[in-house]
Amino acid sequence: MILNSINILNYKNIAEAQLQFAPKVNCLIGNNGMGKTNILDAIYYLSFCRSFSTLIDAAVINHDAPFAMIQGNYLRNEAEEQISISIQRGKRKVAKRNGKEYKRLSQHIGLLPIVMISPMDWDLIRGAGEERRKLMDVIISQGNPVYLDALIRYGKALEQRNSMIKHEFRDPLLYETVELQLCEAAAVIHKAREQWIREFEPIFMHYYQAIAGSAEQVNLSYSSHLNDATMEQHLNATRERDMLIGHTTRGVHRDDIVLMLNGYNMRQVGSQGQCKTYTIALRLAQFDFIKQNNATTPILLLDDIFDKLDAQRVESIVGVVSREQFGQIFITDTNRTHLDEIIAHIGGDNAMFQVNHGVCTPVERRTEA
């Protein structure tokens, strides 16, 4: 899949931009805070109908502008695709595919697979379990619409049950209907996550060792209440406790991934460089997993990935992302050293843009043999 061009209007600090991209490497260069990441975020928004950095849609609209709009023109499986998304203050966002509006935004997820590596990935290690659940959900959902549907159904049923608990409803029949939906969706989610972790872990281990070498051993494990009992059993066991606390205390909404380094919890022992390597390996494994389970090669977004890494790890990452298996790549940096090195490794058609206070200017475009 190739993003041929993008039109951006009032998106964060990008007042207006019309950019033509190369099919292989696209580099965005500029100082921090100039808008490089916002270009990547706009590309991400076209795939997920939401920002990578915020859940609040109005937050992506430029200052006092009434709306923001993004339009991307793609080549996907040898067919042209145009995706447009408009975000207006106080109104629902509208996403269109080839001029036709989606009835549900969930219909769009998975059409344009994408993987973003960002400094915000630090939260995958240091953050709460919600960050790691989001990782699972983003990866699995892009290739499994049944899983995405189960997530939506589970979220609605959980919200209903928590509301009933909060309002101190006691009618068993009311809970029975909601909990049946909760249990059915939880079973689908748990089974998919179990299968995912088995398939994903060896891919992740491969990438970590490709960057850090074999001296550091890593592994992942899936932590879930449903590893030991069904959702129904947990609900029955904690019913009175849930009523006292005021919400549902057990279920797949509390799942987590345990990240290990040399037999210890990564959150406790990982250095800055090791944590950065860990998150990059997780994202590269995400790329591989999606590519294996989707007919479309994902776009790879690399945002300031070389910070806090020693020269050896930087060199290893350049070597990894230069492999033929990666399709179109977008990468940001504050200087050209790493960007030129990646271009030299990969070759082919490339483009470079200078980003300054939200203004994007083509710097260089050349074709190499």
RODRENKE-23078 format. One record per residue (C-alpha): residue in one letter; y negated, x negated, z; residue number from 1. Coordinates in Angstrom, 2 decimals, padded with zeros to 5 digits. Each point is the difference from the previous one (the first is absolute). Layout:
N
<rest: A y: Y x: X z: Z nr: NUM>
...
***
This chain:
369
<rest: M y: 000.00 x: 000.00 z: 000.00 nr: 1>
<rest: I y: -003.45 x: -001.26 z: -000.94 nr: 2>
<rest: L y: -003.44 x: 001.19 z: 001.16 nr: 3>
<rest: N y: -002.05 x: -000.56 z: -003.14 nr: 4>
<rest: S y: -003.36 x: 001.08 z: 001.38 nr: 5>
<rest: I y: -001.73 x: 001.69 z: 002.90 nr: 6>
<rest: N y: -003.25 x: 001.94 z: 000.38 nr: 7>
<rest: I y: -001.45 x: 000.15 z: 003.51 nr: 8>
<rest: L y: -002.96 x: 002.06 z: 001.19 nr: 9>
<rest: N y: -001.42 x: -000.01 z: 003.57 nr: 10>
<rest: Y y: 003.14 x: -001.49 z: 001.53 nr: 11>
<rest: K y: -000.96 x: -001.88 z: 003.18 nr: 12>
<rest: N y: -002.53 x: -002.67 z: -001.08 nr: 13>
<rest: I y: 000.96 x: 000.30 z: -003.68 nr: 14>
<rest: A y: -002.77 x: 002.24 z: -001.37 nr: 15>
<rest: E y: 001.35 x: -000.22 z: -003.54 nr: 16>
<rest: A y: 002.54 x: -002.18 z: -001.78 nr: 17>
<rest: Q y: 001.87 x: 000.14 z: -003.30 nr: 18>
<rest: L y: 002.61 x: -002.75 z: -000.13 nr: 19>
<rest: Q y: 002.49 x: -001.02 z: -002.68 nr: 20>
<rest: F y: 003.06 x: -001.78 z: 001.42 nr: 21>
<rest: A y: 002.49 x: -002.51 z: -001.34 nr: 22>
<rest: P y: 003.69 x: 000.93 z: -000.02 nr: 23>
<rest: K y: 001.04 x: -002.92 z: 002.22 nr: 24>
<rest: V y: -002.46 x: -001.63 z: 002.44 nr: 25>
<rest: N y: -003.36 x: 001.43 z: 001.05 nr: 26>
<rest: C y: -002.13 x: -002.03 z: 002.41 nr: 27>
<rest: L y: -002.93 x: 001.22 z: 002.10 nr: 28>
<rest: I y: -002.16 x: -002.78 z: 001.40 nr: 29>
<rest: G y: -002.94 x: 000.26 z: 002.39 nr: 30>
<rest: N y: -001.16 x: -000.48 z: 003.57 nr: 31>
<rest: N y: 001.28 x: 002.16 z: 002.83 nr: 32>
<rest: G y: -001.48 x: 003.49 z: 000.18 nr: 33>
<rest: M y: -001.00 x: 000.13 z: -003.67 nr: 34>
<rest: G y: 002.48 x: 002.70 z: -001.07 nr: 35>
<rest: K y: 003.09 x: -001.84 z: -001.28 nr: 36>
<rest: T y: 002.28 x: 001.91 z: 002.36 nr: 37>
<rest: N y: -001.67 x: 003.28 z: -000.92 nr: 38>
<rest: I y: 001.09 x: -000.45 z: -003.63 nr: 39>
<rest: L y: 003.60 x: -000.46 z: 001.17 nr: 40>
<rest: D y: -000.36 x: 003.00 z: 002.31 nr: 41>
<rest: A y: -001.16 x: 002.18 z: -002.91 nr: 42>
<rest: I y: 003.10 x: -001.06 z: -001.96 nr: 43>
<rest: Y y: 002.14 x: 000.80 z: 003.05 nr: 44>
<rest: Y y: -001.68 x: 003.42 z: 000.30 nr: 45>
<rest: L y: 001.06 x: 000.87 z: -003.53 nr: 46>
<rest: S y: 003.64 x: -000.46 z: 001.03 nr: 47>
<rest: F y: 000.02 x: 001.64 z: 003.43 nr: 48>
<rest: C y: -003.01 x: 002.38 z: -000.09 nr: 49>
<rest: R y: -001.28 x: -001.73 z: 003.12 nr: 50>
<rest: S y: -001.61 x: -003.24 z: 001.05 nr: 51>
<rest: F y: 002.00 x: -002.96 z: 001.29 nr: 52>
<rest: S y: -002.53 x: -000.59 z: 002.77 nr: 53>
<rest: T y: -001.00 x: 003.46 z: 001.25 nr: 54>
<rest: L y: 001.47 x: 003.48 z: 000.34 nr: 55>
<rest: I y: -003.44 x: 001.62 z: -000.23 nr: 56>
<rest: D y: -000.72 x: 000.87 z: -003.63 nr: 57>
<rest: A y: -003.76 x: 000.36 z: 000.50 nr: 58>
<rest: A y: -000.11 x: -003.61 z: 001.24 nr: 59>
<rest: V y: 000.63 x: -001.30 z: -003.54 nr: 60>
<rest: I y: -003.09 x: 001.74 z: -001.44 nr: 61>
<rest: N y: -002.91 x: -002.38 z: -000.57 nr: 62>
<rest: H y: -002.75 x: 000.51 z: 002.62 nr: 63>
<rest: D y: -001.87 x: 003.26 z: -000.64 nr: 64>
<rest: A y: 001.69 x: 000.86 z: -003.31 nr: 65>
<rest: P y: 001.48 x: 003.51 z: -000.11 nr: 66>
<rest: F y: 003.26 x: -001.09 z: -001.61 nr: 67>
<rest: A y: 002.14 x: -002.90 z: -001.19 nr: 68>
<rest: M y: 002.18 x: -000.15 z: -003.09 nr: 69>
<rest: I y: 002.68 x: -002.36 z: -001.30 nr: 70>
<rest: Q y: 001.68 x: 000.10 z: -003.38 nr: 71>
<rest: G y: 002.81 x: -002.28 z: -001.10 nr: 72>
<rest: N y: 001.54 x: -000.41 z: -003.43 nr: 73>
<rest: Y y: 003.59 x: -001.24 z: 000.12 nr: 74>
<rest: L y: 002.84 x: -000.98 z: -002.28 nr: 75>
<rest: R y: 003.14 x: 001.25 z: 001.73 nr: 76>
<rest: N y: 003.45 x: -000.11 z: -001.59 nr: 77>
<rest: E y: -001.69 x: -000.48 z: -003.40 nr: 78>
<rest: A y: -002.08 x: 003.18 z: 000.43 nr: 79>
<rest: E y: -003.70 x: 000.28 z: 000.80 nr: 80>
<rest: E y: -000.94 x: 001.64 z: 003.30 nr: 81>
<rest: Q y: -003.44 x: 000.91 z: 001.28 nr: 82>
<rest: I y: -000.43 x: 000.68 z: 003.72 nr: 83>
<rest: S y: -003.28 x: 001.21 z: 001.46 nr: 84>
<rest: I y: -000.87 x: 000.80 z: 003.61 nr: 85>
<rest: S y: -003.24 x: 001.50 z: 001.28 nr: 86>
<rest: I y: -000.99 x: 000.08 z: 003.67 nr: 87>
<rest: Q y: -002.83 x: 002.25 z: 001.15 nr: 88>
<rest: R y: -001.46 x: 000.29 z: 003.47 nr: 89>
<rest: G y: 001.22 x: 003.13 z: 001.73 nr: 90>
<rest: K y: 002.43 x: 000.91 z: -002.79 nr: 91>
<rest: R y: 003.59 x: -000.80 z: -000.83 nr: 92>
<rest: K y: 000.63 x: -002.92 z: -002.35 nr: 93>
<rest: V y: 001.21 x: 000.77 z: -003.49 nr: 94>
<rest: A y: 002.55 x: -002.13 z: -001.84 nr: 95>
<rest: K y: 000.77 x: 000.44 z: -003.69 nr: 96>
<rest: R y: 002.63 x: -001.47 z: -002.28 nr: 97>
<rest: N y: -001.01 x: -000.03 z: -003.65 nr: 98>
<rest: G y: -002.64 x: 002.63 z: 000.74 nr: 99>
<rest: K y: 002.35 x: 002.39 z: 001.84 nr: 100>
<rest: E y: -000.58 x: 000.51 z: 003.72 nr: 101>
<rest: Y y: 002.90 x: -000.50 z: 002.40 nr: 102>
<rest: K y: 000.94 x: 003.07 z: 002.03 nr: 103>
<rest: R y: 001.13 x: -002.30 z: 002.83 nr: 104>
<rest: L y: -001.02 x: -003.64 z: 000.45 nr: 105>
<rest: S y: 003.57 x: -000.85 z: 001.04 nr: 106>
<rest: Q y: 001.03 x: 000.61 z: -003.63 nr: 107>
<rest: H y: -001.92 x: -003.15 z: -000.95 nr: 108>
<rest: I y: 001.59 x: -002.40 z: 002.52 nr: 109>
<rest: G y: 002.39 x: -002.42 z: -001.70 nr: 110>
<rest: L y: -001.42 x: 000.42 z: -003.50 nr: 111>
<rest: L y: -002.05 x: -003.21 z: 000.24 nr: 112>
<rest: P y: 001.85 x: -002.34 z: 002.39 nr: 113>
<rest: I y: -002.21 x: -002.59 z: 001.62 nr: 114>
<rest: V y: 000.24 x: -002.62 z: 002.76 nr: 115>
<rest: M y: -003.03 x: -001.39 z: 001.82 nr: 116>
<rest: I y: -000.01 x: -003.15 z: 002.15 nr: 117>
<rest: S y: -003.06 x: -000.01 z: 002.24 nr: 118>
<rest: P y: -001.38 x: -001.61 z: 003.19 nr: 119>
<rest: M y: 000.46 x: 003.47 z: 001.53 nr: 120>
<rest: D y: 003.76 x: -000.64 z: -000.16 nr: 121>
<rest: W y: -000.46 x: -001.85 z: 003.29 nr: 122>
<rest: D y: 000.41 x: 003.48 z: 001.55 nr: 123>
<rest: L y: 003.60 x: 000.08 z: -001.22 nr: 124>
<rest: I y: 000.77 x: -002.56 z: 002.69 nr: 125>
<rest: R y: -002.64 x: 000.44 z: 002.70 nr: 126>
<rest: G y: -000.56 x: 003.74 z: -000.45 nr: 127>
<rest: A y: 001.82 x: 003.02 z: 001.38 nr: 128>
<rest: G y: 003.22 x: 001.42 z: -001.43 nr: 129>
<rest: E y: -002.02 x: 002.37 z: -002.20 nr: 130>
<rest: E y: -000.89 x: -002.94 z: -002.26 nr: 131>
<rest: R y: 003.63 x: -000.95 z: -000.56 nr: 132>
<rest: R y: 001.03 x: 003.63 z: -000.53 nr: 133>
<rest: K y: -002.72 x: 000.22 z: -002.63 nr: 134>
<rest: L y: 001.57 x: -003.03 z: -001.72 nr: 135>
<rest: M y: 003.37 x: 001.75 z: -000.15 nr: 136>
<rest: D y: -001.52 x: 003.25 z: -001.18 nr: 137>
<rest: V y: -002.11 x: -001.58 z: -002.76 nr: 138>
<rest: I y: 002.93 x: -001.98 z: -001.38 nr: 139>
<rest: I y: 002.66 x: 002.73 z: 000.16 nr: 140>
<rest: S y: -002.29 x: 002.80 z: -001.20 nr: 141>
<rest: Q y: -000.90 x: -001.78 z: -003.26 nr: 142>
<rest: G y: 003.59 x: 000.28 z: -001.20 nr: 143>
<rest: N y: 001.34 x: 002.96 z: 001.98 nr: 144>
<rest: P y: -001.80 x: 003.36 z: -000.35 nr: 145>
<rest: V y: 002.59 x: 001.67 z: 002.28 nr: 146>
<rest: Y y: -001.03 x: -002.38 z: 002.78 nr: 147>
<rest: L y: -003.69 x: 000.71 z: -000.57 nr: 148>
<rest: D y: 000.67 x: 003.74 z: 000.17 nr: 149>
<rest: A y: 001.94 x: -000.48 z: 003.25 nr: 150>
<rest: L y: -002.92 x: -001.98 z: 001.47 nr: 151>
<rest: I y: -002.41 x: 002.80 z: -000.83 nr: 152>
<rest: R y: 002.30 x: 002.66 z: 001.42 nr: 153>
<rest: Y y: 000.65 x: -002.03 z: 003.15 nr: 154>
<rest: G y: -003.73 x: -000.57 z: 000.55 nr: 155>
<rest: K y: -000.77 x: 003.72 z: -000.28 nr: 156>
<rest: A y: 002.87 x: 001.03 z: 002.29 nr: 157>
<rest: L y: -000.95 x: -002.65 z: 002.56 nr: 158>
<rest: E y: -003.59 x: 001.20 z: 000.00 nr: 159>
<rest: Q y: 001.19 x: 003.59 z: 000.53 nr: 160>
<rest: R y: 002.30 x: -000.94 z: 002.88 nr: 161>
<rest: N y: -002.69 x: -002.06 z: 001.72 nr: 162>
<rest: S y: -002.45 x: 002.89 z: -000.35 nr: 163>
<rest: M y: 002.52 x: 002.39 z: 001.56 nr: 164>
<rest: I y: 000.57 x: -002.40 z: 002.89 nr: 165>
<rest: K y: -003.73 x: -000.45 z: 000.51 nr: 166>
<rest: H y: -000.51 x: 003.77 z: 000.17 nr: 167>
<rest: E y: 003.00 x: 000.31 z: 002.36 nr: 168>
<rest: F y: 002.08 x: 002.29 z: -002.19 nr: 169>
<rest: R y: 003.38 x: 000.71 z: 001.60 nr: 170>
<rest: D y: 001.77 x: 002.24 z: -002.53 nr: 171>
<rest: P y: 003.25 x: -001.82 z: -001.02 nr: 172>
<rest: L y: 000.10 x: 001.81 z: -003.36 nr: 173>
<rest: L y: -003.37 x: -001.43 z: -001.01 nr: 174>
<rest: Y y: 001.18 x: -003.53 z: 000.78 nr: 175>
<rest: E y: 003.33 x: 000.54 z: -001.73 nr: 176>
<rest: T y: -001.57 x: 000.62 z: -003.40 nr: 177>
<rest: V y: -002.39 x: -002.97 z: 000.20 nr: 178>
<rest: E y: 002.60 x: -002.37 z: 001.45 nr: 179>
<rest: L y: 002.50 x: 000.84 z: -002.73 nr: 180>
<rest: Q y: -002.52 x: -001.19 z: -002.59 nr: 181>
<rest: L y: -000.77 x: -003.05 z: 002.14 nr: 182>
<rest: C y: 003.67 x: -000.95 z: 000.34 nr: 183>
<rest: E y: 000.82 x: 000.45 z: -003.68 nr: 184>
<rest: A y: -002.92 x: -002.16 z: -001.12 nr: 185>
<rest: A y: 000.68 x: -002.63 z: 002.69 nr: 186>
<rest: A y: 003.58 x: -000.45 z: -001.21 nr: 187>
<rest: V y: -001.18 x: -000.67 z: -003.57 nr: 188>
<rest: I y: -002.66 x: -002.47 z: 001.20 nr: 189>
<rest: H y: 002.33 x: -001.89 z: 002.33 nr: 190>
<rest: K y: 002.74 x: -000.37 z: -002.60 nr: 191>
<rest: A y: -002.45 x: -001.30 z: -002.62 nr: 192>
<rest: R y: -001.57 x: -002.49 z: 002.43 nr: 193>
<rest: E y: 003.43 x: -001.29 z: 001.07 nr: 194>
<rest: Q y: 000.99 x: -000.62 z: -003.61 nr: 195>
<rest: W y: -003.39 x: -001.54 z: -000.77 nr: 196>
<rest: I y: 000.14 x: -002.58 z: 002.81 nr: 197>
<rest: R y: 003.49 x: -001.13 z: -001.11 nr: 198>
<rest: E y: -001.19 x: -000.56 z: -003.57 nr: 199>
<rest: F y: -003.45 x: -001.33 z: 000.87 nr: 200>
<rest: E y: 000.82 x: -002.64 z: 002.64 nr: 201>
<rest: P y: 001.77 x: -002.54 z: -002.29 nr: 202>
<rest: I y: -002.81 x: 000.26 z: -002.56 nr: 203>
<rest: F y: -002.56 x: -000.67 z: 002.74 nr: 204>
<rest: M y: 002.00 x: -002.96 z: 001.36 nr: 205>
<rest: H y: 000.14 x: -001.50 z: -003.50 nr: 206>
<rest: Y y: -003.78 x: 000.11 z: -000.41 nr: 207>
<rest: Y y: -000.73 x: -001.32 z: 003.46 nr: 208>
<rest: Q y: 002.20 x: -003.03 z: -000.55 nr: 209>
<rest: A y: -001.46 x: -000.52 z: -003.48 nr: 210>
<rest: I y: -003.42 x: -000.41 z: 001.64 nr: 211>
<rest: A y: 000.83 x: -001.59 z: 003.39 nr: 212>
<rest: G y: 003.30 x: -001.80 z: -000.66 nr: 213>
<rest: S y: 003.36 x: 000.46 z: 001.70 nr: 214>
<rest: A y: -001.01 x: -001.40 z: 003.41 nr: 215>
<rest: E y: -001.40 x: 003.38 z: 001.08 nr: 216>
<rest: Q y: 002.47 x: 002.88 z: 000.25 nr: 217>
<rest: V y: -001.23 x: 003.61 z: -000.21 nr: 218>
<rest: N y: 001.59 x: 003.42 z: 000.18 nr: 219>
<rest: L y: -000.89 x: 003.68 z: 000.27 nr: 220>
<rest: S y: 001.61 x: 002.89 z: 001.87 nr: 221>
<rest: Y y: -000.59 x: 003.74 z: 000.06 nr: 222>
<rest: S y: -000.88 x: 001.56 z: 003.35 nr: 223>
<rest: S y: 000.41 x: 003.78 z: 000.19 nr: 224>
<rest: H y: 000.90 x: 002.63 z: 002.57 nr: 225>
<rest: L y: 002.35 x: 001.41 z: -002.63 nr: 226>
<rest: N y: 002.09 x: -003.17 z: 000.02 nr: 227>
<rest: D y: 001.68 x: 001.35 z: 003.16 nr: 228>
<rest: A y: -000.16 x: 003.79 z: -000.30 nr: 229>
<rest: T y: -001.11 x: 002.77 z: -002.35 nr: 230>
<rest: M y: -003.52 x: 001.43 z: 000.03 nr: 231>
<rest: E y: 001.38 x: 003.25 z: 001.41 nr: 232>
<rest: Q y: 001.64 x: -001.82 z: 002.90 nr: 233>
<rest: H y: -003.23 x: -001.82 z: 000.81 nr: 234>
<rest: L y: -002.04 x: 003.20 z: -000.10 nr: 235>
<rest: N y: 002.42 x: 001.72 z: 002.35 nr: 236>
<rest: A y: 000.02 x: -002.96 z: 002.39 nr: 237>
<rest: T y: -003.78 x: -000.36 z: 000.18 nr: 238>
<rest: R y: -001.14 x: 003.60 z: -000.23 nr: 239>
<rest: E y: -001.30 x: 000.29 z: 003.57 nr: 240>
<rest: R y: -001.51 x: -003.49 z: -000.09 nr: 241>
<rest: D y: -001.80 x: 000.82 z: -003.25 nr: 242>
<rest: M y: -001.46 x: 003.13 z: 001.61 nr: 243>
<rest: L y: -001.32 x: -002.06 z: 002.90 nr: 244>
<rest: I y: -001.43 x: -002.80 z: -002.15 nr: 245>
<rest: G y: -001.39 x: 002.32 z: -002.65 nr: 246>
<rest: H y: 001.61 x: -001.28 z: -003.21 nr: 247>
<rest: T y: 003.30 x: -000.91 z: -001.69 nr: 248>
<rest: T y: 001.06 x: -003.33 z: 001.47 nr: 249>
<rest: R y: 003.04 x: -000.83 z: -002.14 nr: 250>
<rest: G y: 000.68 x: 000.02 z: -003.70 nr: 251>
<rest: V y: -000.44 x: -001.99 z: -003.19 nr: 252>
<rest: H y: -003.78 x: 000.10 z: 000.54 nr: 253>
<rest: R y: 000.65 x: -002.69 z: 002.64 nr: 254>
<rest: D y: 002.13 x: -002.26 z: -002.24 nr: 255>
<rest: D y: -000.81 x: -003.69 z: -000.34 nr: 256>
<rest: I y: 001.08 x: -003.21 z: -001.70 nr: 257>
<rest: V y: 000.79 x: -002.91 z: 002.31 nr: 258>
<rest: L y: -001.28 x: -003.24 z: -001.59 nr: 259>
<rest: M y: 001.81 x: -003.16 z: 001.14 nr: 260>
<rest: L y: -000.63 x: -003.74 z: -000.47 nr: 261>
<rest: N y: 002.62 x: -002.51 z: 001.14 nr: 262>
<rest: G y: 001.53 x: 002.61 z: 002.29 nr: 263>
<rest: Y y: -003.29 x: 001.02 z: 001.66 nr: 264>
<rest: N y: -002.40 x: 002.89 z: -000.53 nr: 265>
<rest: M y: -002.53 x: -001.04 z: -002.62 nr: 266>
<rest: R y: -002.83 x: 001.65 z: 001.91 nr: 267>
<rest: Q y: 000.55 x: -002.41 z: 002.89 nr: 268>
<rest: V y: 000.75 x: -003.33 z: -001.67 nr: 269>
<rest: G y: -001.54 x: -000.03 z: -003.49 nr: 270>
<rest: S y: -002.88 x: -002.37 z: -000.80 nr: 271>
<rest: Q y: -002.81 x: 001.13 z: -002.31 nr: 272>
<rest: G y: 001.63 x: -001.77 z: -002.94 nr: 273>
<rest: Q y: 003.43 x: 001.44 z: 000.79 nr: 274>
<rest: C y: -001.40 x: 003.52 z: 000.39 nr: 275>
<rest: K y: -001.82 x: -000.30 z: -003.34 nr: 276>
<rest: T y: 003.19 x: -001.29 z: -001.66 nr: 277>
<rest: Y y: 001.96 x: 002.86 z: 001.58 nr: 278>
<rest: T y: -002.31 x: 002.70 z: -001.32 nr: 279>
<rest: I y: -000.18 x: -001.54 z: -003.48 nr: 280>
<rest: A y: 003.82 x: -000.16 z: -000.10 nr: 281>
<rest: L y: 000.17 x: 003.65 z: 001.08 nr: 282>
<rest: R y: -002.32 x: 001.02 z: -002.83 nr: 283>
<rest: L y: 001.76 x: -002.10 z: -002.64 nr: 284>
<rest: A y: 003.29 x: 001.53 z: 001.13 nr: 285>
<rest: Q y: -001.70 x: 003.39 z: -000.32 nr: 286>
<rest: F y: -000.83 x: -000.89 z: -003.61 nr: 287>
<rest: D y: 003.61 x: -000.96 z: -000.77 nr: 288>
<rest: F y: 001.44 x: 003.07 z: 001.70 nr: 289>
<rest: I y: -002.29 x: 002.39 z: -001.89 nr: 290>
<rest: K y: 000.68 x: -001.77 z: -003.29 nr: 291>
<rest: Q y: 003.77 x: 000.29 z: 000.53 nr: 292>
<rest: N y: -000.26 x: 003.71 z: 000.81 nr: 293>
<rest: N y: -002.63 x: 001.02 z: -002.54 nr: 294>
<rest: A y: -000.04 x: -000.19 z: -003.78 nr: 295>
<rest: T y: -003.58 x: -001.31 z: 000.15 nr: 296>
<rest: T y: -001.01 x: -003.52 z: 001.10 nr: 297>
<rest: P y: -002.62 x: 000.29 z: 002.79 nr: 298>
<rest: I y: -003.47 x: -001.48 z: -000.22 nr: 299>
<rest: L y: -000.53 x: -002.75 z: 002.59 nr: 300>
<rest: L y: -003.33 x: -000.24 z: 001.85 nr: 301>
<rest: L y: -000.62 x: -003.26 z: 001.90 nr: 302>
<rest: D y: -003.06 x: 000.12 z: 002.26 nr: 303>
<rest: D y: -001.05 x: -003.30 z: 001.59 nr: 304>
<rest: I y: 003.60 x: -001.04 z: 000.63 nr: 305>
<rest: F y: -000.51 x: -003.77 z: 000.40 nr: 306>
<rest: D y: -002.09 x: 000.07 z: 003.18 nr: 307>
<rest: K y: 001.65 x: -001.51 z: 003.13 nr: 308>
<rest: L y: 002.81 x: -001.62 z: -002.00 nr: 309>
<rest: D y: 000.77 x: -003.70 z: -000.27 nr: 310>
<rest: A y: 000.08 x: -001.72 z: -003.39 nr: 311>
<rest: Q y: 003.79 x: 000.09 z: -000.24 nr: 312>
<rest: R y: 000.20 x: 003.76 z: 000.52 nr: 313>
<rest: V y: -002.87 x: 000.58 z: -002.44 nr: 314>
<rest: E y: 001.86 x: -002.01 z: -002.63 nr: 315>
<rest: S y: 003.19 x: 001.96 z: 000.67 nr: 316>
<rest: I y: -001.80 x: 003.35 z: -000.36 nr: 317>
<rest: V y: -001.61 x: -001.09 z: -003.27 nr: 318>
<rest: G y: 003.46 x: -000.91 z: -001.26 nr: 319>
<rest: V y: 001.51 x: 003.31 z: 001.11 nr: 320>
<rest: V y: -002.64 x: 002.32 z: -001.53 nr: 321>
<rest: S y: 000.09 x: -002.04 z: -003.20 nr: 322>
<rest: R y: 003.58 x: 001.11 z: -000.66 nr: 323>
<rest: E y: 000.70 x: 002.07 z: -003.07 nr: 324>
<rest: Q y: 001.18 x: 003.05 z: 001.98 nr: 325>
<rest: F y: -003.56 x: 000.86 z: 001.04 nr: 326>
<rest: G y: -001.97 x: 002.07 z: -002.46 nr: 327>
<rest: Q y: -003.75 x: 000.55 z: 000.16 nr: 328>
<rest: I y: -001.70 x: -001.75 z: 002.91 nr: 329>
<rest: F y: -003.45 x: 000.43 z: 001.53 nr: 330>
<rest: I y: -001.12 x: -002.72 z: 002.38 nr: 331>
<rest: T y: -003.18 x: -000.68 z: 002.00 nr: 332>
<rest: D y: -001.32 x: -003.24 z: 001.48 nr: 333>
<rest: T y: -003.29 x: -001.60 z: 000.98 nr: 334>
<rest: N y: 000.47 x: -003.00 z: -002.29 nr: 335>
<rest: R y: 001.80 x: -000.76 z: -003.25 nr: 336>
<rest: T y: 002.40 x: -002.68 z: 001.18 nr: 337>
<rest: H y: 002.97 x: 002.25 z: 000.75 nr: 338>
<rest: L y: -000.86 x: 002.41 z: -002.81 nr: 339>
<rest: D y: -000.02 x: -002.71 z: -002.66 nr: 340>
<rest: E y: 003.26 x: -001.35 z: 001.38 nr: 341>
<rest: I y: 001.72 x: 003.38 z: -000.30 nr: 342>
<rest: I y: -001.37 x: 000.49 z: -003.51 nr: 343>
<rest: A y: 001.28 x: -003.44 z: -000.97 nr: 344>
<rest: H y: 003.45 x: 000.81 z: 001.40 nr: 345>
<rest: I y: 000.30 x: 003.41 z: -001.64 nr: 346>
<rest: G y: -001.92 x: -000.50 z: -003.25 nr: 347>
<rest: G y: -000.45 x: 002.87 z: -002.42 nr: 348>
<rest: D y: -002.91 x: 002.40 z: -000.26 nr: 349>
<rest: N y: -002.25 x: 000.00 z: 003.05 nr: 350>
<rest: A y: -003.42 x: 001.18 z: 001.14 nr: 351>
<rest: M y: -002.45 x: -001.13 z: 002.68 nr: 352>
<rest: F y: -002.91 x: 001.90 z: 001.54 nr: 353>
<rest: Q y: -002.85 x: -001.10 z: 002.25 nr: 354>
<rest: V y: -000.75 x: 002.64 z: 002.65 nr: 355>
<rest: N y: -003.45 x: -000.11 z: 001.58 nr: 356>
<rest: H y: -001.38 x: 002.84 z: 002.15 nr: 357>
<rest: G y: 002.22 x: 002.53 z: -001.75 nr: 358>
<rest: V y: -000.83 x: -001.19 z: -003.52 nr: 359>
<rest: C y: 002.96 x: -001.28 z: -002.04 nr: 360>
<rest: T y: -000.66 x: -002.47 z: -002.80 nr: 361>
<rest: P y: 002.69 x: -001.42 z: -002.34 nr: 362>
<rest: V y: 000.13 x: -003.77 z: 000.44 nr: 363>
<rest: E y: 002.81 x: -001.16 z: -002.18 nr: 364>
<rest: R y: 002.76 x: 001.36 z: -002.16 nr: 365>
<rest: R y: 002.33 x: -002.11 z: -002.03 nr: 366>
<rest: T y: 003.47 x: 000.08 z: -001.52 nr: 367>
<rest: E y: 002.35 x: -002.90 z: 000.52 nr: 368>
<rest: A y: 003.18 x: -000.74 z: -001.85 nr: 369>
***
